[in-house]
Amino acid sequence: MPVGFGVLGPVTAWDDAGEPVDLKGPRHRAVLARLVAARGRVVPVGQIVDDLWDDPPAGAVGAVRTFVAALRRRLEPRRPPREAARLLVTEGPGYALRADPGAVDAWRFEDTVSAVADALPRAALDRLDEALGWWRGPAYADFDQPWAHAERSRLDQIRLTAVERRAEALLALDRAADAVPDLDAHVAAYPWREDGWALLASALYRAGRQADALAVLRRARELLRDQLGLDPGPRLRRLETDLLRQAEPEPTGAARVWAETAAAYERSVVPGARARLESTVGLLRSLAVTGPGGLEAARDQREAAITAAEQLGDPEFTARVIGGYDVPAIWTRSDDPAQAARVVAAAQRALAGLGPDAPEATRARLLATVAIESRGTASPGPAQSAREAEAIARRVADPALLAQALNGVYMQTFHRAGLAAERDGIGAELVALAARHGLATVEILGHLIRVQARSALADFTAADAHAEAADRLAARHESPLVGVFTGGYRAMRTAATGACPDAEAAYRSWATGLAGCGMPGVERGLLPLALLCLRVWHDRPADFPADTDWGPYAPWARPLVLLATDRRDEAARALRRTPAPPRDLLQEALWCLTGRAAVALGDRDATLRARDALAPAAGELAGAGSGLLTAGPVPAHLDRLDAALEGSGDRG
């Protein structure tokens, strides 16, 4: 019986149906609360006695043991009498609560607030709204002992941080007016928190209420002086100066520089000029790495820029506009396949129209674009384009062009399974090239490629180092989308090296940051696919809710999901309709799913296809080359497939 525990309010517990669990008397609940506060650590019996009684009675130790025994009966009612407890365990000199991290509201709350520090604003807002909704009153509301006071104060500080981070997310989403009411109540209740005052003043200013914003800052100054004898800190002083100057309340002044530069550009560049189109591509390149909104806008405006360039009838100019968008690409499933196909078609038209005197570098950028935008197709044309672009880039000794060409080569190294070592070499060259020439986004790309490749080769020590390097560069160069991949890597690493329940929790925590990340190829279906791969690896049934959104991965998941509900005939029909996986980062994982379903259904042809496709990857972890999920070691899947074929009298 999975049990949930609540201490963000009166102490309570509930079963998997959401029904309250009878915890008996106040001392029983106090023992449970004290163990929750320890967050899985052992609390000696003597410490529990001291925490429950100011003047412990003679039989206090025996009473604690009685309370624990009663709690165990309530929390695990179906546990056989002689079987050891799994939730409230005896260990060394005391007891510990061995609940899943997500089973206790306070633990879950603390982990969520910590995790959203790196989340995108939309995802952060959703998770914080959910987390703040878990509060039912003061934490540990039933208890007045010192240990409860300390834990209540600690959790309340985290709650106040969550309120302020929620306001920051609203401001980042241009919802300043929505942030004002809660911030107003926040500063009234906690006037010593200067961050709260600064956020409220900023929200009022951005909502068009400059006079109210200045009044808030004056009120903050008066309260701080009257109640605490303190002057406002530097943040509040800078903010007040910015508001008086009617400047955007941003300490760095970056917004002012941007606005002034944009205005100068508008005055100087002739409307419709070619310089404007080429400059737009440079802006879109920067926009694409700033966050989800920027990525989506850059994709849309890029196509518009290409269309405008083609209307000028100059293939060489069009080629510069197309090839100038050298945004590093790490994910091998296109976010918008139809749009990618249109970009490829435009690049091919420009290639056909280039004259014999066109610069080699211009041609190479178009070839690299074809290779990158044709990701996952595994057709010979784009692969040939990638190698031709690489050869030109090496010949003309252009580092940025070589980086773009190598990105195209990377995208075309999926014509068969088992090529992680080759991609690792590409990543290593990109890292070295970028470090020599100061190409920050290229260096991030190289580290992420190596995270993927070293994961496929089960070298997690090296993969950890590359993930950390990518995160450092992303923080320095304001590339928040990198965290989508490094966060996914850490969840996958837990899956590859830890316990299954911990891995599922890690995957679910990571997936909270995917909503609105601007990458549909990553956002839709990847969480259930990761969980399915984990369950297949550990021989657990594919029992998923009927409304699970599998996104583009539904054909490979469906046979196993149907098998989990004993619908063998439907599963067999679904397996026969399952196509070969796309030639991308997930092909090994998807072949493993097909192979597992084929063995379970006795489909010899599908078993043979899966075995032959996976054989070249015999030295890898299936799917780990994505850096985001894994179905376990490929050799284990090959052994199962070979055994099934031997049993049917066919080794192919």
C-alpha positions as CSV (number, residue, x, y, z in Angstrom):
1,M,0.0,0.0,0.0
2,P,1.9,3.1,-1.2
3,V,1.6,5.7,1.6
4,G,1.9,9.5,1.4
5,F,2.8,11.7,4.3
6,G,1.9,15.3,4.9
7,V,3.6,17.7,7.4
8,L,2.9,21.0,5.5
9,G,0.0,21.6,8.0
10,P,-1.3,19.1,10.5
11,V,0.6,15.8,10.4
12,T,-1.2,13.2,8.3
13,A,-0.8,10.2,6.1
14,W,-3.0,8.8,3.3
15,D,-3.1,5.5,1.3
16,D,-2.9,5.1,-2.4
17,A,-6.7,5.9,-2.8
18,G,-6.2,9.2,-1.0
19,E,-7.9,8.0,2.1
20,P,-6.6,9.1,5.5
21,V,-4.6,6.6,7.5
22,D,-5.5,6.5,11.2
23,L,-2.2,7.4,13.0
24,K,-3.8,7.0,16.5
25,G,-2.8,9.4,19.2
26,P,-0.7,12.6,19.4
27,R,2.4,10.8,20.6
28,H,2.2,8.4,17.6
29,R,2.0,11.3,15.2
30,A,4.8,13.0,17.0
31,V,7.1,10.0,16.4
32,L,6.2,9.9,12.7
33,A,6.7,13.7,12.4
34,R,10.1,13.5,14.0
35,L,11.2,10.8,11.6
36,V,9.9,12.9,8.6
37,A,11.9,15.8,9.8
38,A,15.0,13.6,9.8
39,R,14.5,13.0,6.0
40,G,15.4,9.4,6.0
41,R,18.2,9.6,8.6
42,V,18.2,7.4,11.7
43,V,16.9,9.1,14.9
44,P,18.2,7.3,18.0
45,V,15.4,6.2,20.4
46,G,16.9,8.3,23.2
47,Q,16.6,11.4,20.9
48,I,13.0,10.6,20.2
49,V,12.3,10.3,23.9
50,D,13.9,13.7,24.6
51,D,11.9,15.3,21.7
52,L,8.6,13.9,22.8
53,W,8.7,14.7,26.6
54,D,10.1,17.6,28.5
55,D,10.4,15.2,31.5
56,P,10.4,11.6,30.1
57,P,8.6,9.0,32.3
58,A,10.4,5.9,33.4
59,G,8.9,3.7,30.6
60,A,9.5,6.2,27.8
61,V,11.7,4.0,25.7
62,G,9.2,1.2,25.8
63,A,6.4,3.6,25.0
64,V,8.3,4.8,21.9
65,R,8.6,1.2,20.7
66,T,4.9,0.7,21.3
67,F,4.2,3.8,19.2
68,V,6.4,2.5,16.4
69,A,4.8,-0.9,16.4
70,A,1.3,0.7,16.2
71,L,2.4,3.0,13.3
72,R,3.8,0.0,11.4
73,R,0.5,-1.8,11.6
74,R,-1.3,1.3,10.3
75,L,1.3,2.1,7.5
76,E,1.8,-1.5,6.3
77,P,-1.4,-3.3,7.1
78,R,-0.8,-6.2,4.7
79,R,2.8,-6.9,5.8
80,P,3.1,-10.5,7.1
81,P,3.8,-10.7,10.9
82,R,7.4,-11.9,10.6
83,E,8.4,-9.8,7.6
84,A,10.6,-6.8,8.3
85,A,9.1,-3.4,8.0
86,R,9.9,-1.5,4.8
87,L,8.7,2.0,5.7
88,L,9.4,2.6,9.3
89,V,12.5,0.6,9.8
90,T,14.7,-0.2,12.8
91,E,18.4,0.6,12.1
92,G,21.2,0.7,14.7
93,P,20.2,2.6,17.8
94,G,16.9,4.0,16.4
95,Y,14.4,4.3,13.6
96,A,14.2,5.9,10.2
97,L,11.4,6.6,7.7
98,R,12.3,5.0,4.3
99,A,9.7,6.7,2.2
100,D,10.2,7.6,-1.5
101,P,11.2,11.3,-1.9
102,G,8.0,12.1,-3.6
103,A,5.8,10.5,-0.9
104,V,6.4,13.2,1.7
105,D,5.0,16.7,0.9
106,A,7.8,18.6,2.7
107,W,10.5,16.6,0.9
108,R,8.8,16.9,-2.4
109,F,8.3,20.7,-1.8
110,E,12.0,21.3,-0.9
111,D,13.2,19.3,-4.0
112,T,10.8,21.1,-6.3
113,V,11.9,24.6,-5.2
114,S,15.6,23.6,-5.5
115,A,15.0,22.1,-9.0
116,V,13.1,25.1,-10.5
117,A,16.2,27.3,-10.0
118,D,17.4,26.0,-13.4
119,A,14.0,25.7,-15.0
120,L,12.5,27.8,-17.8
121,P,10.0,30.4,-16.6
122,R,6.8,28.7,-17.8
123,A,7.8,25.3,-16.3
124,A,9.0,27.1,-13.1
125,L,5.7,28.9,-12.7
126,D,3.7,25.7,-13.1
127,R,5.8,23.7,-10.7
128,L,5.8,26.4,-8.1
129,D,2.1,26.9,-8.3
130,E,1.7,23.1,-7.7
131,A,4.2,23.1,-4.9
132,L,2.8,26.1,-3.0
133,G,-0.6,24.4,-3.3
134,W,0.7,21.5,-1.1
135,W,0.7,23.8,2.0
136,R,-2.3,23.3,4.3
137,G,-1.1,25.5,7.1
138,P,2.1,26.0,9.2
139,A,4.4,23.0,8.8
140,Y,4.2,20.5,11.7
141,A,1.2,22.5,12.9
142,D,0.4,20.1,15.8
143,F,3.7,20.4,17.6
144,D,5.4,23.0,19.7
145,Q,8.7,21.3,20.6
146,P,12.1,22.9,19.7
147,W,12.7,20.4,16.9
148,A,9.4,21.3,15.3
149,H,10.1,25.0,15.6
150,A,13.4,24.6,13.8
151,E,12.0,22.6,11.0
152,R,8.9,24.8,10.7
153,S,11.2,27.9,10.3
154,R,13.4,26.2,7.8
155,L,10.5,25.1,5.6
156,D,8.9,28.5,5.9
157,Q,12.1,30.2,4.6
158,I,12.0,27.8,1.6
159,R,8.3,28.7,1.1
160,L,9.1,32.4,1.0
161,T,11.8,31.8,-1.6
162,A,9.3,29.9,-3.6
163,V,6.9,32.8,-3.5
164,E,9.6,35.1,-4.8
165,R,10.8,32.7,-7.5
166,R,7.2,32.5,-8.6
167,A,7.0,36.3,-9.0
168,E,10.3,36.2,-10.9
169,A,8.8,33.7,-13.3
170,L,5.7,35.9,-13.8
171,L,7.9,38.9,-14.6
172,A,9.9,36.8,-17.1
173,L,6.7,35.8,-18.8
174,D,5.6,39.5,-19.1
175,R,2.8,38.9,-16.5
176,A,3.8,41.7,-14.1
177,A,0.2,42.6,-13.1
178,D,-0.5,39.0,-12.1
179,A,2.5,39.2,-9.7
180,V,1.4,42.3,-7.8
181,P,-1.4,40.9,-5.4
182,D,0.7,38.1,-4.0
183,L,3.8,40.2,-3.7
184,D,1.8,42.9,-1.9
185,A,0.6,40.4,0.7
186,H,4.1,38.9,0.9
187,V,5.9,42.2,1.8
188,A,3.2,43.1,4.3
189,A,3.7,39.8,6.2
190,Y,7.6,39.7,5.8
191,P,8.8,43.3,5.5
192,W,12.4,42.4,6.2
193,R,12.8,40.6,2.9
194,E,14.3,43.1,0.5
195,D,13.9,40.8,-2.5
196,G,10.1,40.9,-2.0
197,W,10.1,44.7,-2.0
198,A,12.3,44.9,-5.1
199,L,10.0,42.4,-7.0
200,L,6.9,44.3,-6.0
201,A,8.3,47.6,-7.2
202,S,9.5,46.0,-10.4
203,A,6.1,44.4,-11.1
204,L,4.2,47.7,-10.5
205,Y,6.6,49.6,-12.8
206,R,6.3,47.0,-15.6
207,A,2.5,47.1,-15.1
208,G,2.6,50.8,-15.9
209,R,2.2,52.0,-12.3
210,Q,5.4,54.0,-11.8
211,A,4.0,56.2,-9.0
212,D,2.9,53.1,-7.0
213,A,6.3,51.5,-7.6
214,L,8.1,54.5,-6.1
215,A,5.6,54.6,-3.2
216,V,6.4,50.9,-2.5
217,L,10.2,51.7,-2.3
218,R,9.5,54.6,0.0
219,R,7.4,52.4,2.2
220,A,10.2,49.7,2.2
221,R,12.7,52.3,3.3
222,E,10.6,53.6,6.2
223,L,9.7,50.1,7.5
224,L,13.3,48.9,7.3
225,R,14.5,52.0,9.2
226,D,11.7,52.1,11.8
227,Q,11.5,48.3,12.6
228,L,15.1,47.2,12.0
229,G,17.1,50.3,12.1
230,L,18.6,49.5,8.6
231,D,19.0,51.5,5.4
232,P,17.8,49.8,2.1
233,G,20.4,47.6,0.5
234,P,22.1,48.3,-2.8
235,R,19.5,46.5,-4.9
236,L,16.6,48.6,-3.6
237,R,18.7,51.8,-4.0
238,R,19.6,51.0,-7.6
239,L,16.1,50.1,-8.4
240,E,14.8,53.4,-7.1
241,T,17.3,55.3,-9.2
242,D,16.3,53.4,-12.3
243,L,12.6,54.1,-11.7
244,L,13.2,57.8,-11.2
245,R,15.1,57.8,-14.5
246,Q,12.2,55.9,-16.1
247,A,14.7,53.2,-17.1
248,E,13.9,49.5,-17.2
249,P,14.6,48.3,-13.7
250,E,17.6,46.1,-14.6
251,P,20.8,46.6,-12.6
252,T,23.1,45.8,-15.6
253,G,21.6,48.4,-17.8
254,A,21.6,45.9,-20.7
255,A,18.0,46.7,-21.6
256,R,18.9,50.4,-22.1
257,V,21.9,49.5,-24.3
258,W,19.8,47.2,-26.4
259,A,17.0,49.7,-26.9
260,E,19.4,52.5,-27.8
261,T,21.3,50.3,-30.3
262,A,18.1,49.1,-31.9
263,A,16.9,52.7,-32.3
264,A,20.2,53.7,-33.9
265,Y,20.0,50.7,-36.3
266,E,16.5,51.7,-37.3
267,R,17.6,55.2,-38.0
268,S,20.7,54.2,-40.0
269,V,19.8,51.2,-42.2
270,V,17.6,51.7,-45.2
271,P,14.3,49.8,-45.0
272,G,14.4,46.7,-47.2
273,A,18.1,46.8,-47.6
274,R,20.1,43.6,-47.9
275,A,22.1,44.6,-44.9
276,R,18.9,44.4,-42.8
277,L,18.2,40.8,-43.9
278,E,21.8,39.7,-43.2
279,S,21.8,41.5,-39.8
280,T,18.4,39.8,-39.0
281,V,20.0,36.4,-39.5
282,G,22.7,37.3,-37.0
283,L,20.1,38.4,-34.5
284,L,18.1,35.2,-35.0
285,R,21.2,33.2,-34.4
286,S,21.6,34.8,-31.0
287,L,17.8,34.6,-30.3
288,A,17.7,30.9,-30.9
289,V,19.9,30.1,-27.8
290,T,18.3,32.5,-25.3
291,G,15.4,30.3,-24.3
292,P,12.2,28.6,-25.6
293,G,10.4,31.7,-26.8
294,G,13.6,32.8,-28.6
295,L,14.1,29.4,-30.2
296,E,10.5,29.3,-31.6
297,A,10.6,32.9,-32.8
298,A,14.0,32.3,-34.5
299,R,12.7,29.3,-36.3
300,D,9.7,31.1,-37.7
301,Q,11.5,34.3,-38.6
302,R,14.3,32.4,-40.2
303,E,12.0,31.0,-42.8
304,A,10.5,34.4,-43.4
305,A,14.0,35.8,-43.9
306,I,14.8,33.1,-46.4
307,T,11.6,33.8,-48.4
308,A,12.4,37.5,-48.4
309,A,16.0,36.8,-49.6
310,E,14.8,34.5,-52.4
311,Q,12.5,37.2,-53.7
312,L,15.6,39.3,-54.5
313,G,16.7,36.8,-57.1
314,D,20.3,36.6,-56.1
315,P,21.3,32.9,-55.2
316,E,24.6,34.0,-53.6
317,F,22.9,36.4,-51.3
318,T,20.2,33.9,-50.5
319,A,23.0,31.4,-49.7
320,R,24.5,33.8,-47.2
321,V,21.1,34.3,-45.5
322,I,20.5,30.5,-45.3
323,G,24.0,29.6,-44.2
324,G,24.4,32.4,-41.8
325,Y,22.0,30.7,-39.3
326,D,24.7,28.4,-37.9
327,V,22.9,27.6,-34.7
328,P,24.4,24.4,-33.2
329,A,22.0,21.4,-33.3
330,I,22.1,18.5,-30.8
331,W,18.8,16.7,-31.1
332,T,18.3,14.4,-34.1
333,R,14.5,14.6,-34.4
334,S,13.4,17.8,-36.2
335,D,11.1,20.1,-34.2
336,D,9.3,21.0,-37.4
337,P,10.0,18.5,-40.2
338,A,7.9,20.3,-42.8
339,Q,9.7,23.6,-42.1
340,A,13.1,21.8,-42.2
341,A,12.2,20.3,-45.6
342,R,11.4,23.8,-46.9
343,V,14.7,25.1,-45.7
344,V,16.5,22.2,-47.4
345,A,14.6,22.9,-50.6
346,A,15.6,26.6,-50.5
347,A,19.3,25.6,-49.8
348,Q,19.2,23.2,-52.8
349,R,17.8,25.9,-55.0
350,A,20.5,28.3,-53.9
351,L,23.2,25.6,-54.6
352,A,21.8,25.1,-58.1
353,G,21.8,28.8,-58.8
354,L,25.4,29.6,-57.6
355,G,27.8,30.6,-60.3
356,P,31.2,29.1,-60.8
357,D,32.8,32.2,-59.1
358,A,30.8,31.8,-55.9
359,P,33.0,31.5,-52.8
360,E,33.7,28.0,-51.6
361,A,32.7,28.9,-48.1
362,T,29.2,30.0,-49.3
363,R,28.7,26.6,-50.9
364,A,29.9,24.8,-47.8
365,R,27.5,26.6,-45.6
366,L,24.6,25.5,-47.8
367,L,25.8,21.9,-47.8
368,A,26.1,21.9,-44.0
369,T,22.6,23.3,-43.8
370,V,21.3,20.5,-46.0
371,A,23.0,18.0,-43.7
372,I,21.8,19.5,-40.5
373,E,18.2,20.0,-41.6
374,S,17.9,16.5,-43.1
375,R,18.6,14.9,-39.7
376,G,17.2,11.4,-39.1
377,T,16.7,10.6,-42.8
378,A,19.9,8.6,-43.3
379,S,19.8,9.1,-47.0
380,P,23.1,9.2,-48.9
381,G,22.6,12.8,-50.3
382,P,22.7,14.7,-47.0
383,A,25.6,12.5,-45.7
384,Q,27.5,13.3,-48.8
385,S,26.7,17.0,-48.4
386,A,28.1,16.9,-44.8
387,R,31.4,15.4,-45.9
388,E,31.8,17.8,-48.8
389,A,31.1,20.8,-46.5
390,E,33.7,19.4,-44.1
391,A,36.3,19.0,-46.9
392,I,35.8,22.6,-48.0
393,A,36.0,23.9,-44.5
394,R,39.3,22.2,-43.8
395,R,40.6,23.5,-47.1
396,V,39.7,27.1,-46.5
397,A,40.8,26.9,-42.8
398,D,37.6,28.6,-41.4
399,P,37.0,27.5,-37.8
400,A,33.3,28.6,-37.6
401,L,32.6,27.0,-41.0
402,L,34.3,23.7,-39.9
403,A,32.2,23.7,-36.7
404,Q,29.0,24.1,-38.8
405,A,30.2,21.3,-41.2
406,L,31.1,19.0,-38.3
407,N,27.6,19.6,-36.9
408,G,26.2,18.3,-40.2
409,V,28.6,15.3,-40.1
410,Y,27.3,14.5,-36.6
411,M,23.7,14.7,-37.8
412,Q,24.5,12.1,-40.5
413,T,26.2,9.5,-38.2
414,F,23.1,7.5,-37.6
415,H,23.0,5.3,-40.7
416,R,23.3,2.3,-38.4
417,A,23.4,1.5,-34.7
418,G,26.6,1.5,-32.7
419,L,28.4,4.7,-33.9
420,A,28.8,6.3,-30.5
421,A,32.6,6.2,-30.7
422,E,32.6,8.0,-34.1
423,R,30.4,10.8,-32.6
424,D,32.6,11.0,-29.6
425,G,35.5,11.9,-32.0
426,I,33.4,14.6,-33.6
427,G,32.5,16.0,-30.2
428,A,36.2,16.0,-29.1
429,E,37.2,17.9,-32.2
430,L,34.4,20.5,-31.7
431,V,35.5,21.1,-28.1
432,A,39.1,21.6,-29.1
433,L,38.3,23.8,-32.1
434,A,35.9,26.0,-30.1
435,A,38.4,26.4,-27.2
436,R,41.1,27.6,-29.6
437,H,38.9,30.1,-31.4
438,G,36.5,31.3,-28.7
439,L,33.3,29.7,-30.2
440,A,31.2,29.3,-27.0
441,T,28.1,27.8,-28.5
442,V,30.2,25.3,-30.5
443,E,32.1,24.3,-27.3
444,I,28.8,23.6,-25.6
445,L,27.7,21.5,-28.6
446,G,30.9,19.5,-28.4
447,H,30.5,18.8,-24.7
448,L,26.8,17.7,-25.2
449,I,27.8,15.4,-28.0
450,R,30.4,13.8,-25.7
451,V,27.9,13.5,-22.9
452,Q,25.8,11.4,-25.3
453,A,28.6,9.4,-26.7
454,R,30.3,8.6,-23.4
455,S,27.0,7.6,-21.9
456,A,26.4,5.2,-24.8
457,L,29.8,3.7,-24.0
458,A,28.9,3.5,-20.2
459,D,31.7,6.0,-19.4
460,F,29.8,8.1,-16.9
461,T,32.9,9.6,-15.3
462,A,33.7,11.3,-18.5
463,A,30.1,12.1,-19.3
464,D,29.7,13.8,-15.9
465,A,32.7,16.0,-16.6
466,H,31.3,17.1,-20.0
467,A,27.9,17.8,-18.5
468,E,29.4,20.0,-15.9
469,A,31.5,21.8,-18.5
470,A,28.4,22.4,-20.6
471,D,26.5,23.8,-17.6
472,R,29.4,26.2,-16.7
473,L,29.5,27.5,-20.3
474,A,25.7,27.8,-20.5
475,A,25.6,29.9,-17.3
476,R,28.4,32.1,-18.5
477,H,26.9,32.6,-22.0
478,E,23.2,32.7,-21.0
479,S,22.1,29.5,-22.8
480,P,19.3,28.1,-20.6
481,L,18.2,25.4,-23.0
482,V,21.4,23.5,-22.3
483,G,19.9,22.5,-18.9
484,V,17.2,20.5,-20.7
485,F,19.9,18.1,-21.9
486,T,22.2,18.1,-18.9
487,G,19.2,17.7,-16.6
488,G,18.0,14.8,-18.7
489,Y,21.4,13.3,-18.7
490,R,21.5,13.2,-14.9
491,A,18.1,11.5,-14.8
492,M,19.3,8.9,-17.3
493,R,22.5,8.4,-15.3
494,T,20.4,7.6,-12.3
495,A,18.5,5.1,-14.4
496,A,21.8,3.5,-15.7
497,T,23.4,3.3,-12.3
498,G,20.7,3.4,-9.6
499,A,17.5,1.8,-8.4
500,C,14.4,1.8,-10.7
501,P,12.1,3.8,-8.3
502,D,14.8,6.5,-7.9
503,A,15.2,6.6,-11.7
504,E,11.5,7.0,-12.3
505,A,11.4,9.9,-9.8
506,A,14.4,11.5,-11.4
507,Y,12.9,11.3,-14.9
508,R,9.6,12.8,-13.6
509,S,11.4,15.6,-11.9
510,W,13.4,16.4,-15.1
511,A,10.3,16.3,-17.2
512,T,8.7,19.1,-15.3
513,G,11.1,21.5,-17.0
514,L,10.2,20.3,-20.5
515,A,6.8,22.0,-20.8
516,G,7.2,25.0,-23.1
517,C,10.9,24.4,-23.7
518,G,10.4,25.2,-27.4
519,M,11.6,21.8,-28.6
520,P,8.6,19.6,-29.5
521,G,10.9,16.8,-30.5
522,V,12.1,16.6,-26.9
523,E,8.9,17.8,-25.1
524,R,6.4,15.3,-26.4
525,G,6.5,11.6,-25.5
526,L,10.0,11.5,-24.1
527,L,9.1,11.0,-20.5
528,P,6.8,8.0,-21.0
529,L,9.4,6.6,-23.5
530,A,12.1,6.9,-20.8
531,L,9.9,5.2,-18.2
532,L,9.0,2.4,-20.7
533,C,12.6,1.7,-21.6
534,L,13.4,1.5,-17.8
535,R,10.7,-0.9,-17.2
536,V,11.6,-3.1,-20.2
537,W,15.2,-3.2,-18.9
538,H,14.1,-4.3,-15.5
539,D,11.4,-6.7,-16.8
540,R,8.5,-4.7,-15.4
541,P,5.2,-4.5,-17.2
542,A,4.4,-1.5,-19.4
543,D,1.4,-0.5,-17.3
544,F,0.7,3.1,-18.3
545,P,-2.5,5.2,-18.1
546,A,-4.7,4.9,-21.2
547,D,-4.4,8.6,-21.9
548,T,-0.5,8.6,-22.0
549,D,0.8,10.9,-24.7
550,W,3.5,8.9,-26.5
551,G,4.0,11.6,-29.1
552,P,6.0,10.4,-32.1
553,Y,7.1,7.2,-30.2
554,A,3.6,5.6,-30.1
555,P,4.3,2.9,-32.8
556,W,7.1,1.4,-30.8
557,A,5.4,1.7,-27.4
558,R,2.0,0.3,-28.4
559,P,2.7,-3.4,-28.7
560,L,4.2,-3.5,-25.2
561,V,1.4,-1.4,-23.7
562,L,-1.2,-3.7,-25.2
563,L,0.7,-6.8,-23.9
564,A,0.6,-5.3,-20.4
565,T,-3.2,-5.5,-20.5
566,D,-3.2,-9.1,-22.0
567,R,-4.4,-7.9,-25.5
568,R,-2.1,-10.2,-27.4
569,D,-4.0,-10.2,-30.7
570,E,-4.0,-6.4,-30.8
571,A,-0.4,-6.3,-29.7
572,A,0.6,-8.7,-32.6
573,R,-1.2,-6.5,-35.1
574,A,0.4,-3.4,-33.7
575,L,3.9,-5.0,-33.9
576,R,3.3,-5.9,-37.6
577,R,2.6,-2.3,-38.3
578,T,5.6,-1.0,-36.3
579,P,8.1,0.6,-38.7
580,A,11.8,0.5,-38.5
581,P,12.9,3.3,-36.1
582,P,14.2,6.6,-37.6
583,R,18.0,6.7,-37.9
584,D,18.6,8.9,-34.9
585,L,19.8,9.0,-31.3
586,L,16.9,6.7,-30.2
587,Q,17.1,4.0,-32.8
588,E,18.8,1.5,-30.5
589,A,16.2,2.0,-27.7
590,L,13.3,1.7,-30.1
591,W,14.7,-1.5,-31.6
592,C,15.0,-2.9,-28.1
593,L,11.3,-2.2,-27.5
594,T,10.4,-3.9,-30.8
595,G,12.6,-6.8,-30.0
596,R,11.1,-7.3,-26.5
597,A,7.6,-7.2,-28.0
598,A,8.6,-9.6,-30.8
599,V,10.0,-12.2,-28.3
600,A,6.9,-12.0,-26.1
601,L,4.7,-12.5,-29.1
602,G,6.8,-15.1,-30.8
603,D,7.2,-13.0,-34.0
604,R,10.3,-14.5,-35.5
605,D,10.7,-12.0,-38.4
606,A,10.5,-9.0,-36.1
607,T,12.9,-10.7,-33.6
608,L,15.4,-11.3,-36.4
609,R,15.1,-7.7,-37.7
610,A,15.7,-6.3,-34.2
611,R,18.7,-8.6,-33.6
612,D,20.3,-7.7,-36.9
613,A,19.8,-3.9,-36.3
614,L,21.2,-4.0,-32.7
615,A,24.2,-6.3,-33.4
616,P,26.6,-3.4,-34.4
617,A,25.8,-1.7,-31.0
618,A,26.9,-4.7,-28.9
619,G,29.3,-2.6,-27.0
620,E,26.8,0.1,-26.0
621,L,24.0,0.9,-23.6
622,A,20.8,1.0,-25.6
623,G,19.4,4.6,-26.0
624,A,22.0,6.1,-23.7
625,G,23.6,7.8,-26.8
626,S,20.6,10.2,-26.6
627,G,22.0,11.3,-23.2
628,L,18.4,11.2,-22.0
629,L,17.2,7.6,-21.6
630,T,18.4,4.0,-21.7
631,A,16.9,0.5,-22.1
632,G,20.0,-1.1,-20.6
633,P,23.0,-2.9,-22.1
634,V,22.5,-4.0,-25.7
635,P,24.2,-7.4,-25.1
636,A,21.4,-8.3,-22.7
637,H,18.9,-7.6,-25.4
638,L,20.9,-9.5,-28.0
639,D,21.1,-12.5,-25.7
640,R,17.3,-12.5,-25.3
641,L,16.8,-12.2,-29.0
642,D,19.3,-14.9,-29.8
643,A,17.7,-17.3,-27.3
644,A,14.3,-16.7,-28.9
645,L,15.7,-17.4,-32.3
646,E,17.5,-20.6,-31.1
647,G,14.2,-21.7,-29.6
648,S,12.5,-21.3,-32.9
649,G,15.3,-23.1,-34.7
650,D,16.5,-19.9,-36.6
651,R,19.7,-18.0,-36.0
652,G,19.4,-16.1,-39.3
